[in-house]
């Protein structure tokens, strides 16, 4: 007889949040730079990439801060 492992909803939530973060960063930087390059050209895309990457770092930093706070709350 096989025993099913219990569902770990916290781990599932963490995986979903991480996947959503990657998707947001991909859309923000990848699609954003692509659209800027398509509309205004390469030089504008380079400057746009700098701004969009810094925005992505800000989003990632906030996500890390919230995860760190969540670990303290869970303990």
N, C-alpha and C positions, 0 to 999 in steps of 0.2 A: 504494500500500500504506500503510495507516495503522499508526502506531506507538502502542501503548498506553503510557500513563505508568506508571512503577513505583508500586507501592502505598506510600504514606507512612503506615506504621503509627503513628508518633509523633503525627502530626497527627490521625489517626483517634482515637487514645486521648485526646488533649486535647479533641477535640470531644465525645467520649462523657463524659468527666469533667465538662466544663462543663454538658452537658445533665443529668447526674445531680445536680449541685449545684443547678441551677435547680429541678429536680423536688423535691428534698429541701426547699428553702426554701419552695416553693409549698405543699407538704403541711404543713410545720411551721407556717408563719404562716397561710396561708389556711384550711386545714382546722381547725387548732387554734383560731383565733379564731372560726371559724364554729361549732364545737362548743361553745365556752365561751359564745358569745352564745345559742345554742339552749337550753343547759341552765340558765345562770344569768342571762342578760340582758345589756343593753348596757353597764352600768357595769363589770361583771366582764370583759366582752370587751375594753373599753378597757385595763384594767390588764393583762389577759392578753396583749394585743397588744404592750404595752411589753416585757413579759418575753420573749415569743416572738421579737420583732424583735431584742432584744439577744442572744438565743441564736443567731439566724440570722447576726448580725454576727460572733459568735464562730466559728461554723462557717466563714463566708466568710474570716475572718482566718486561720484555720488552713489553709484550702485555698490561700490566697495565699502563706502562708509555705512550704508544701510545694512549690508550683510554683516559687517563687524558689529554694529549695534544689535542686530538680530541674534548673534551668537552670545552676546552678554545677556540679553533678555531671556534666552532659552535656558541658560544655566541657573 
